[in-house]
């Protein structure tokens, strides 16, 4: 999931990479959606979601939990920061840098 750090210690996850709620869809994916939305500071439909620094430890645990469930792919549970960007220590275990050679 593409993300970046914004002002005021907000982690922002790109709307295009967020899980989608689908009525009658996968229980795991829908639970993932609701769990992420529950700890987000801002989670508007079709917009980027924001996470305060006070929930970053919880966010990391949540991402690891859903990755370890075996139902979600790494790309759905790994935070991708811009190349050479600072990654907060509490998110290191669930983060990587985007490949600067990849085209969007």
C-alpha positions in Angstrom: 0.0 0.0 0.0 1.6 3.3 -1.1 1.9 5.7 1.8 3.8 8.7 3.0 4.2 10.9 6.1 2.4 14.2 6.1 2.6 17.2 8.4 1.7 16.7 12.0 2.9 13.1 12.2 0.1 11.7 10.0 0.7 8.5 8.0 -1.4 8.7 4.8 -2.3 5.6 2.8 -3.3 6.2 -0.9 -7.0 5.6 -1.6 -6.2 3.4 -4.6 -4.4 0.9 -2.3 -6.9 0.7 0.5 -9.1 -2.4 1.0 -12.7 -2.1 -0.2 -15.8 -3.2 1.6 -17.9 -5.4 -0.5 -21.4 -6.5 0.7 -21.4 -10.3 0.5 -17.6 -10.2 -0.1 -14.8 -12.0 1.7 -15.2 -11.9 5.5 -11.4 -11.5 5.9 -11.2 -8.6 3.5 -14.3 -6.9 4.9 -12.9 -7.3 8.5 -9.6 -5.9 7.3 -11.4 -2.8 5.9 -13.3 -2.2 9.1 -10.3 -2.8 11.3 -8.2 -0.2 9.4 -11.1 2.2 9.3 -11.6 1.9 13.0 -8.1 3.2 13.9 -7.9 5.8 11.1 -8.0 9.5 12.0 -9.7 10.2 8.7 -11.2 7.5 6.5 -13.5 9.1 3.8 -14.8 7.0 0.9 -12.6 7.5 -2.2 -10.1 9.6 -0.3 -6.7 8.8 1.2 -6.8 7.6 4.8 -4.8 9.2 7.6 -3.4 7.6 10.7 -2.2 9.5 13.8 1.2 8.5 15.2 -0.5 7.2 18.4 -2.0 4.3 16.4 1.1 3.3 14.4 1.9 0.4 16.8 -1.6 -0.8 16.5 -1.5 -0.4 12.7 1.7 -2.4 12.5 0.1 -5.2 14.6 -3.0 -5.2 12.5 -1.1 -5.4 9.2 1.0 -8.3 10.6 -2.1 -10.1 11.9 -3.9 -9.9 8.5 -0.7 -10.9 6.6 -0.2 -13.9 8.8 -3.8 -15.0 8.3 -2.7 -16.2 4.9 -5.7 -14.7 3.2 -4.1 -11.4 2.1 -1.1 -10.8 -0.2 2.0 -9.0 0.9 1.1 -6.1 -1.4 -2.1 -5.6 0.6 -0.5 -5.5 4.0 2.9 -3.9 3.4 3.3 -0.1 3.6 5.3 1.3 0.7 7.0 4.6 1.4 8.6 6.8 -1.2 12.2 5.8 -2.1 14.6 7.0 0.6 11.8 8.3 2.8 11.9 8.1 6.6 10.1 5.1 8.0 9.0 5.4 11.6 10.6 2.7 13.8 7.2 1.4 15.0 6.3 0.6 11.3 9.6 -0.9 10.1 8.4 -4.5 10.4 5.5 -3.8 8.0 7.2 -1.3 5.6 9.4 -1.0 2.6 10.5 1.6 0.1 8.9 1.9 -3.3 11.2 0.9 -6.2 12.1 4.2 -7.9 12.3 2.4 -11.2 8.6 1.3 -11.1 6.2 3.3 -13.1 2.9 4.3 -11.7 
